[in-house]
Amino acid sequence: MRRSTPPWDRAAVDGANARPARVAQIKWFAILADEWQPDSDELTPTMKLKRRPIDQKYAPQIDQLNPTKETP
């Protein structure tokens, strides 16, 4: 499923992708309604990502973003 992206979001991603190697570029993204706060389900008190809880909480959104992911 491909959703349309507001032009200002696409411009920001295109700008961020201008320099890094292809392997480090942003390939898929989604704008979430939730705001992530420090010391929450998604972030540590020092603003580091909690990858496992993010993967679990947002699994449906992540699955929709990656068109090449194989389903088990």
N, C-alpha and C positions, 0 to 999 in steps of 0.2 A: 504494500500500500504506500503510495507516494503522496505526501501532503504538500500543498503549496506553502511556500515559506515567504513571509514578508520580506520585501527587498532589502530592508536594512539588516536583517539577520543574515541573509545570503551574502551581502557585501562584507559583513564582519568576518564570516567564515572564509570567504574568498581571500580577504586580506591576510587572515591568519595562516592560510595555506600557501601564501606566495613564496615563502622562504624555506620551510622545512622540506626534508627529503620526503618522497611520496609515502614511505612507510610511516612517517610521523604526522601525516596530514589528517585533518578531520574529514571523515568520509560520510558519516551519518550523524544527525543530531536532531533533537526534539526540544521544543520549548515546553517546559512543565509548568503547571499552575502553582505548584508548591514552591515556597521559598525555603531554601536550606539554611538553617541557622547553626552556629557552632554548638557542639555538644548535643546534637540531635541524632536521629536515626541514620542520617546520611553523612554527617561530619563529626570529626573529633573536636575537642575544645580548641585545638590549634589549627582547625580548618583543613585537616587532611581527610580525603575521601575514605569512607568505610565501604570498600568495594563489595564485600559479600552481602551486607544488608541492602545495598543499592541494587545489586543483581537480583536479589529475592523480591524486593518490594516493587521494582519496576520491570520485572521479567516480561509481561505482555507488551509493554512499550518497546523494550529492547528487541524483542523478537520481531516486531513490526518494522523496525528500522533496518535490520540486516537482511537484505534480500537473498544473500548467498548462504545463510545458515541452514544447515540440514536439520530436519526434525528427527528425533530418535524413533 
